[in-house]
Amino acid sequence: MQFGVVDLEAPIEEQVAAMRAACEDLGFFRIPLASVPRSVADDAWNAARDFFALPEAQKREIEFPHAGYPYGYSPFRFETLGRSIDDAAALPDLKESLSVGPDCGLASREAGRLAGGEEWIRQPSLWPVAVAHLRPAWTAYYRALSHVAARLLSVMARVLELQPTHFDSLIDRPITSMRAIHYPAADDDRGDTDDGSLRAGAHGDYGTLTILRTDEVGGLQVVDRSGAWIDVDPDPDMFVVNLGDSISQWTNDRWPSTLHRVVPKPESRQSMAFFHMANWDAVIECLPTCVVPGEAPRHAPVEAGPWLMRKFQATVE
């Protein structure tokens, strides 16, 4: 399966049409990798590869320092994404990852203005000393994708018959995180699937949208309208974008936050995911254009930050 393309350089009418088709279907689409400067994307990608090539002991120097800390190195089988959808039988994921947070971005709250609980998400990212070029490369990539995410939300606002700037005040201090993920090859002991483990268990994403870069190795699957798992063809020249829970709730489930997973393949695999979030205290509630007369909102209003915290903490030991 290949998803439709939303080209941010196309005429706005074409962007709106393509976005409408994607969001009203499975909530997945592609955008060209050229949406950000190629050198910026490649520098971040290569720095991630260099990090994962380090000896285990060096990677663990920036392991999550304590339970519930949101950033740093996550070793194999540390996370269990299936728990985010209350799958009590889910097995730990066959992956390792490195995550960073909103201190990579241009906008940040002063300490005295933090909303209740927001200190958790605004803790410092942890950076590897042995890969000194990773921090500047990732910071540039994070900021480039922040601009792309804002442009995508502006197009979504148009589709939803809102002003193009509707989401601006809700994402001007976002709590976005970014993660690089390495999945081991099948002949690596860490990639053993004899117990039925997946590379990433079934889950929906928690925020507004996710911008994902992958290599040429497949494994990503999404659930279609019939409930069947469908393979997504890898395309290294495209980002895959999917809607998260915030968009689904804003649109009263008119646009889905579709379940997806990563299944084992013989080859190792790398990906980088940019998890765009609204502001910590942004209220996620049904938009006025997404409810018809006589229909009630399907979700109670929720603040974006506490929602993210509950989901994240359900997936880790």
C-alpha positions in Angstrom: 0.0 0.0 0.0 1.1 3.6 -0.8 -0.7 6.6 0.7 -1.7 9.7 -1.2 0.7 12.7 -1.3 0.1 16.1 0.2 2.7 18.4 -1.5 3.1 21.6 0.4 4.5 23.3 -2.7 1.4 22.5 -4.8 -1.4 25.1 -5.1 -3.4 25.3 -1.9 -6.5 23.9 -3.6 -4.6 20.7 -4.4 -3.2 20.5 -0.9 -6.7 20.8 0.6 -8.2 18.2 -1.7 -5.4 15.7 -1.0 -5.5 16.3 2.7 -9.3 15.9 2.8 -9.1 12.5 1.0 -6.3 11.2 3.3 -7.8 12.4 6.6 -11.3 11.1 5.9 -9.9 7.7 5.0 -7.2 6.2 7.3 -5.5 9.4 8.4 -2.2 8.5 6.7 -0.6 10.3 3.9 2.9 11.1 2.5 4.8 14.3 2.0 8.0 14.6 0.0 11.3 14.3 2.0 12.2 17.5 0.2 9.7 19.3 2.5 12.8 20.0 4.6 16.4 20.6 3.3 17.9 17.3 2.4 21.1 18.0 4.2 19.2 18.7 7.4 17.3 15.5 7.1 20.4 13.4 6.3 22.6 14.9 9.0 20.0 14.0 11.6 19.5 10.5 10.1 23.3 9.8 9.9 23.8 11.0 13.5 21.2 8.6 14.7 22.9 5.8 12.8 26.2 6.7 14.5 24.6 6.7 17.9 23.1 3.2 17.5 26.5 1.9 16.3 28.0 2.8 19.7 28.8 0.0 22.2 25.9 -0.7 24.6 27.7 0.8 27.5 28.1 4.2 25.8 24.5 4.3 24.8 23.4 3.5 28.3 25.3 6.6 29.6 22.2 8.5 28.6 19.6 5.9 29.4 16.4 7.2 31.0 17.7 8.2 34.4 14.6 7.1 36.3 11.2 5.6 35.7 8.9 8.0 33.9 11.6 10.2 32.5 10.6 11.0 28.9 13.9 11.5 27.1 17.1 9.6 26.6 18.1 6.1 25.5 15.6 3.3 25.7 17.1 -0.2 25.4 15.7 -3.3 23.7 12.4 -4.6 25.2 12.1 -1.5 27.5 8.9 -0.2 25.9 5.6 -2.0 25.3 3.5 0.1 23.0 0.6 -2.3 23.1 -0.1 -1.3 26.6 -1.2 2.2 25.4 -4.3 0.5 24.0 -4.8 -1.5 27.2 -3.5 -4.8 25.7 -2.6 -6.6 28.8 -1.0 -9.5 26.8 1.3 -7.2 24.8 5.0 -8.2 24.7 7.9 -5.7 25.0 8.9 -4.2 21.7 12.0 -5.4 19.7 13.6 -2.0 19.4 16.0 0.5 20.9 15.4 4.2 20.7 16.7 7.7 21.5 14.2 10.4 22.3 14.5 14.2 22.8 12.0 16.8 23.7 10.8 20.4 23.3 14.0 22.0 24.5 15.1 21.4 20.8 12.5 24.0 19.7 12.5 27.7 19.4 9.5 28.3 21.7 9.7 27.4 25.4 7.9 28.5 28.5 9.6 30.5 31.2 9.8 28.5 34.4 7.3 30.7 36.1 4.7 30.1 33.4 4.6 26.3 33.4 1.1 24.8 33.7 0.5 22.2 36.4 2.5 19.0 35.6 4.2 20.6 32.7 7.6 20.3 34.3 7.6 16.6 33.4 7.6 17.1 29.6 10.0 20.0 29.7 12.8 18.1 31.5 16.1 18.4 29.6 16.9 16.1 26.7 20.0 13.9 27.2 22.8 14.0 24.5 25.5 11.5 23.8 29.1 12.8 24.4 30.5 10.2 21.9 28.4 11.6 19.0 28.9 15.3 19.5 27.4 16.2 16.1 24.0 14.6 17.0 22.7 17.5 19.1 23.1 20.3 16.5 21.9 18.0 13.7 18.8 16.9 15.6 18.0 20.4 16.8 18.1 21.7 13.2 15.9 18.8 12.0 13.4 19.2 14.9 13.0 22.9 14.1 12.6 22.2 10.4 9.9 19.6 11.0 8.1 22.0 13.5 7.6 24.4 10.6 6.3 21.6 8.4 3.8 20.4 11.1 2.5 24.0 11.5 1.9 24.2 7.7 0.1 20.8 7.7 -2.2 21.9 10.5 -3.0 25.1 8.5 -4.1 23.0 5.6 -6.1 20.8 7.9 -7.9 23.9 9.3 -8.9 24.8 5.8 -10.3 21.4 5.2 -12.3 21.7 8.4 -13.7 25.0 7.2 -11.8 27.0 9.9 -9.4 29.9 9.5 -6.0 28.8 8.4 -4.6 30.2 11.6 -7.1 28.3 13.8 -4.5 26.0 15.5 -1.7 28.6 15.8 -2.5 29.6 19.4 -2.8 26.0 20.4 0.7 25.0 19.0 2.8 28.0 19.7 4.5 26.3 22.8 4.2 22.7 21.7 5.4 19.7 23.8 6.7 17.9 20.7 9.2 15.0 21.0 11.4 13.3 18.5 12.7 9.8 18.4 15.1 7.7 16.4 14.4 3.9 16.4 16.6 1.0 15.6 15.2 -2.5 15.0 17.7 -5.4 15.1 18.1 -7.9 12.3 16.5 -11.3 12.6 19.9 -13.0 13.1 20.6 -10.7 16.1 19.8 -12.3 19.4 17.9 -9.1 20.3 15.7 -9.6 17.4 14.4 -13.0 18.4 10.7 -13.3 17.7 10.1 -16.9 18.9 7.7 -15.6 21.5 5.7 -13.7 19.0 7.2 -10.3 19.8 6.7 -7.4 17.4 9.2 -4.6 16.6 6.5 -2.2 17.8 3.2 -3.3 19.2 -0.1 -2.0 17.9 -0.8 1.6 19.0 -2.2 4.9 17.9 -0.2 8.1 18.3 -1.1 10.5 21.1 -0.7 14.0 19.7 -1.7 16.0 16.6 0.4 14.3 13.9 3.5 12.2 13.4 6.1 12.8 10.7 8.0 9.6 10.1 11.1 8.9 8.0 12.0 5.3 7.2 14.7 3.5 5.3 14.0 1.0 2.5 13.0 -1.9 4.9 9.3 -2.6 5.3 7.4 -3.7 8.4 5.0 -0.8 9.0 1.4 -2.0 9.0 -1.9 -0.1 9.5 -5.4 -1.3 10.2 -7.8 -0.7 7.4 -11.6 -0.1 7.7 -12.3 -3.8 7.7 -9.9 -4.4 10.6 -7.2 -6.1 8.5 -3.5 -5.3 8.8 -2.1 -3.8 5.6 1.6 -3.5 4.7 2.9 0.0 3.9 5.4 0.0 1.1 8.6 1.8 2.3 9.6 4.9 0.3 12.9 6.6 1.5 12.1 9.7 -0.5 8.9 10.4 1.4 7.8 11.1 4.9 4.8 9.1 6.2 2.4 11.3 8.2 -0.4 10.0 10.4 -3.0 11.7 12.6 -2.9 11.3 16.3 -5.5 11.2 19.1 -5.7 15.0 19.4 -6.9 15.4 15.8 -9.3 12.5 16.1 -10.8 14.1 19.2 -10.9 17.6 17.7 -12.8 16.2 14.8 -15.2 14.0 16.8 -13.7 10.9 15.2 -14.4 12.2 11.7 -10.7 11.8 11.1 -9.2 8.7 12.6 -6.1 8.0 14.7 -5.5 4.7 13.1 -3.8 1.8 14.8 -0.4 0.8 13.4 2.5 -1.5 14.3 5.9 -2.7 13.0 6.3 -6.4 12.3 9.6 -8.3 12.1 11.6 -8.4 8.9 15.0 -10.2 8.3 16.9 -6.9 7.9 17.7 -4.3 10.5 15.6 -1.1 10.2 16.0 2.5 11.2 13.3 5.2 11.4 12.9 8.7 12.9 9.6 9.9 14.2 8.6 13.5 15.0 5.7 13.4 17.4 4.0 16.8 17.1 1.9 17.8 20.1 -0.2 20.8 21.0 0.7 23.1 24.0 0.6 21.3 27.3 -2.6 23.1 28.4 -4.3 23.2 25.0 -7.8 21.9 25.4 -8.7 19.2 23.0 -12.4 19.3 22.4 -14.8 18.9 19.5 -14.5 21.6 16.9 -17.7 23.5 16.0 -17.5 22.4 12.4 -17.2 18.7 13.3 -20.6 18.2 15.0 -23.9 18.3 13.2 -27.1 19.5 14.9 -28.4 17.0 17.4 -25.1 15.2 17.6 -23.1 15.2 20.9 -19.3 15.3 21.1 -17.9 11.8 21.6 -15.1 12.7 23.9 -14.9 14.8 27.0 -12.5 17.8 26.7 -8.9 16.9 27.8 -5.7 18.9 28.1 -3.0 17.7 25.7 -0.2 17.4 28.2 -1.9 15.2 30.9 -3.3 13.0 28.1 0.3 12.5 26.7 1.7 11.7 30.2 -0.9 9.1 30.9 -0.3 7.3 27.6 3.5 7.5 27.8 3.7 6.2 31.3 1.5 3.2 30.5 4.1 1.9 28.0 7.3 1.8 30.1 8.4 -0.2 33.0 
